[in-house]
Amino acid sequence: MRNIVTTTMLLLTATVSHAQVYNTPGGSPLLLNPALTGMHNGTLRINAIASPNWSTFNNWHYLMSTTSADYRTKSWGHGRQFAGIGLAYTYGTMAAGEVVDQETKLTAAWHVQGGHKHLRQLSIGLSGCIERDKEPMYEDPSGPLLPTNRYAIYKRYQLGAGITYSQQISKRLRYIVGASTLLYGLNGPLLPEIRESLSDNRLYQTLLAGGEISLTNKWMLRPSVQHVYNSRFALTTWGTDVRYQPKQYAWFAGLWHSYRQVMGISAGAEHNRWRATAYYKYITNEAYMPTTGSTLELGVQYKIWGKGRKPIPSLRY
C-alpha cells in the first residue's frame, strides 16, 4: 500500500503546478505551492523576502518583495488532520516608481496524515489572487496626455491549485514531492476565462521535490529540485545545501544550478523561532530573461509556537 501511494503521488506531480519568482529554497512557500499553507509545526509562520534587483531591463532595476503569513489549525480526527490558511502580498516597482506591480494572494490547504506514527502526509491547496499593475502611457495619437491619464491601471485575477506528498522513511531520511498550477489573466466571466487561459497557455506550472538526509546528529544534507515552466520558458533548478547544528544555532550553505542559465549560492542561520537566509545568483546566459547579471535575495522567517499540533513528516519548506 505504501509503494502504491508513493508512486501515485509522484505521477500526480506531472499533472499540476505554479511559478515561483524567487530562487531561495523555502523563501516564500505560499508562492511555490498553495498546498504548503500551514505546513509547519507552529501556530503561525511569517515569511518576508526581497530582491533589490530581481529583474534588470534597459538598466532599470526592479525591486521585488513578498510578505506572507500562514496559520495552522489544531489537529483533529485523532490527530490525523489539520488545515492551513495564508495571505501573501507581493510588491514590485521599476523605473523610480513609474511601473508598479502588486499581488494579494489568499491560500488555503487541507492536510491528512497517515501510517504508523503519522509519518505520511497528503496535502491539497487552493489559491486566489488579485493582481494590480500600474504602467506609464508615454504617447497618445490624439495629443499630449493629461496628468490624470499618464498611467494605465490593469487588474487581473489568478486561480491556483496544488498538491504535495511527504513521508518520513526513517529517522535519517525524509522527503516531499509536489506540484501546482496557476491560471492568470482572469478578468471576465470565470468559466470562459479559465477555458481561454488553458487554450492560450496562460498558466504557470511548477514541480518540486526535496529531501532531508541526516548524516549524523549534527550534519544534514538537504537536496532539492524545482521545475518551472509555461508557454514561454522552462527552467529546472537543482542543488543541495548542508545544515550543521552543533547546539542551539543551526548554520546552512548550499550550491544551486540551472542548466546554462543560473548559478546560485545560499547561506543562512536558524535559532529557535528565527531563520535568516541569503541567496546570490548569477545569470550565466545573457539570453535568459527576465533578469540579467547578478541578483541577491534576502529572507527572514519567524514562527509562533502552539499546542495541539502534530509534527509533520518533512520540514524542507
N, C-alpha and C positions, 0 to 999 in steps of 0.2 A: 504494500500500500504506500509506504514511504517513497519508494522509487517512482511509482506512478504519479503521485502528487508533484514530486520534484520535476519530473520530465514534463508534465503538463504546464507547470509554471514557466519553465524555460521556453517552451513552444509559444506560450502566450506573449512573451516579450517581443516577438516578431510582429504582433498584430496592432499594438497601440503604443503611443509615446508623446514628448513635449520639449520645446527648446530651452536650453539653459544658456543665459547670456554671460555667466561667469565661469571661469575655469577652476576656481578654488574648490577642491573636493568638500562637499558639505557646506559650502559658504552660504547658500541660500536654498535650503531643501524644499521650500514650498514652490519655488520656480522650477525646480528639477522634476518633481513629480508630486501631484496632489495627494497621492497615497502615503507620502511621508509625513503628512499632517498628524501631529500628536505622537509620532514615533520616537519617543524619548522616555526616560524614566522619571521625569519630574512632573510638576503640575503645569508649568508654563516655561516655554523656551523662546527666547528673544534673540534674533539674529540681525546684525547690521553689517553690510558690506558695501564698499565703494571702490571705484576705479577712477583716478583723476584724468585719465586719457584713454578710456575704454575704446573709443573709435577715433581715428585721425583721418581727415579727408580735406585736401587742399589746405593743409596746415591749420585746420580748425579742430581744436581739441574738444573732445566730447566727454563730459562728466556723467558717470552713471553711478547711482546709489540705490540700494534696496534695504528697507527695514521691514522685518516680519516678526510676527508673534503667533505661536500656536499653543493651544490649551489642550491638555489631555484629561479626559474624564476618569473617574474611578472605575475600576474593573467591575463587571457584573457577570452573571451566568457562571457561577463557581470560579470566578476569576479568569475566564477564558475570552471575554470580550471587553472592548473599550472603544471609545470614539475620540476623534480629534477635530477641532475647528481652528482655522487660522486666517490671518489677514496679512497681506503683503502690499507694500507701497513702493513703487519704483519711480525714480525721478531722473531724467536726463536732460542736459542742456548743452548747447553748442553755439559758437559764434557770439559770445558775450550775451547770452540770453535771447538771441534772435530766434533760435529754434528750441522748443521745449517739448519734451515727451513725458507724459505721466500715465501710470497704470496703477489701478487699485484692484486688487485681486482677493477674492474670498474663496477659501478652500475648506473641504470637509472630508473626513475619512472614517471608515469603519474597519476595525481590526479584530481578527479572530485567531486565537491561539489554540494549538492542539498538540497531541503527542504527550509522551511522558515528561512531566515537569514543565509543560507548556514551552517546549523548545522549538516549536514551529509556529510560524505566523503568516497569515494571508491578509493583505490589506488592499482595500479598494477606495479610491478617492475621486472627487469631482471638484471642479473649479469654475468660477465665473469671474470675468474681468471687464472693467471699463477702461478704455484707452483714450486719452485726450492729447492731441498734438496741436502745437501752435507753430505755424510756418510763415515766413515773410512773403509778401506779394511784391515783387520788385518792379513790375511794369503792368500797365493796363492799356490796351489798344485805344480806348476811348479818351485817354488823357491822364494827367497826373493823379496819383492816388491820394485820397483824403486820409488824414491821420487815423481815422477810425477804421479804414479799410486796408491798412498796411499789412495786416496779418490775416491768415486764413486759419480757422479752427476746425479740426476734424475730430469726430468722436466715433469710435468703433467699439465693438464688443467681442469678447472671446469666450469660448467654451472649451473646457478640458476634462480629461478623464485619465486615470492611471491605475496601475496595479503593481504590487510588489509581493515577493515571497522571500522570507528569511528563515534561516534554520541554524541552530547550534548543533553541529555534528558531534563534537566532543568538547572537553574543557579548553582545548587549544585551537579549535577550528570553528569558525562561524562564517556565514556568507549571506548575501542578499542579492536578488535579481529583480528587475522591474522594467516597466515601460510606461510611457504616457503619450498622449496625443493632444494637440491644441488646434482648434479651428479658430481663425481670426478673420477680421474684416466683416463681422456680422453687424449690419446696420439697418436691417429691414425685418420683414416677417421671418420668424425663427426658422421654420422648416424649409422654405425656399432658399434662405441664406445658407443653411447648412448644406443643402444639395449643391448650391453654387460654389461654396468653399471646397467641397470634395471634388467637383468637376474641374475647378480651376487650380487645384493643388494648393489652396491657401491654408496650409497646415504645416505645423512643425511636429516632428516625431523624435523621441529620444528613447534609447535603450541604455540601461545601466546594469552593472554588476560590480560587486565589491566584496572583499573578504577580510577577515581578521585572523591572522595566524600567530598564536603565542609561541615564540621560540623559547623563552624562559619566563620566569616570573616578572622580569623587568623589561624584556625586549619583545616587541610585537611588530610583525610585518603586515602592512595593510595595502594590498594591491587593489586596483580598480580599473575599469574600462567604461567609457561613455561614448555612445554613437548618436550624433545629432544629424538630422537631415530634413530637407524639404525639397521643393521643385527646383531650387536654385543652387543648393550646395549640400555637401555631405562632409562631415568631419568626425573622425574617430580619434579619441584621446585615450592613451593608456599610460600606466606607470604604477609606482608604489611609493609609499613613504614608510619610514622606520620610526617606531614610537618607543621611547625609553622613559620609564617611570621608576626612579630609584626609591623615592619616598612619596611625599605629598605632591610634588610637582611632576608633571609629565612633559617631555620635550619630543618633538617630531620634525622630521625633514624628509623631503621626497623629490623625485625626478619624474617628469612627465613629458610625453612626446605625442605630436600629431604628425602623421607621415607627410614630409616635405612642406610643413607649414609652421608648426609651433613647437618651441622648446620651452619647458616650464620648470621652475624650481619653487618648492613650497617649504615653509617653515612655520613653526608655531609652538605654543605652550598652553598647558591646561593646569588649573589649580582649583579644586573644589567646584564652585559653580561657574567659573570663568574659563573661556577659551579664546585665545587670540591667534590669528593666522595671517600670513603674508604669502602672496603668490606673485612671482615675477615671470612673465612670459615674453619671449622674443619671436617675432614673426620671421621665419627663415625664407618664406616665399613672397616676393613682392606683389604677386598677383592675388594673394589672399585678401579677401575682404571679409568683414567690414573694417578691419583695422590693420595698420602697418606699423613697423618699428617695434618698440618695446612697450609693455604695459605692466603696471603694478596694481595689484588688488589687495586691499586690507580689510580684514573682517574680524568681528568680535561676537561672542555668544555668551549669554547669561541664562542660567536655569534657576527656577524656583522649585524646590522640592516639595513633595506632598506624600501623604499616606494613602493606602488603599490602591496602589498601582503595582501590578505585577511586572517584574523585569522583562524586557524584550530580548529576543534571541540575538539580534545584531545591533551594535551601536555605531555602525560605519558612518551613518549620516546624521 
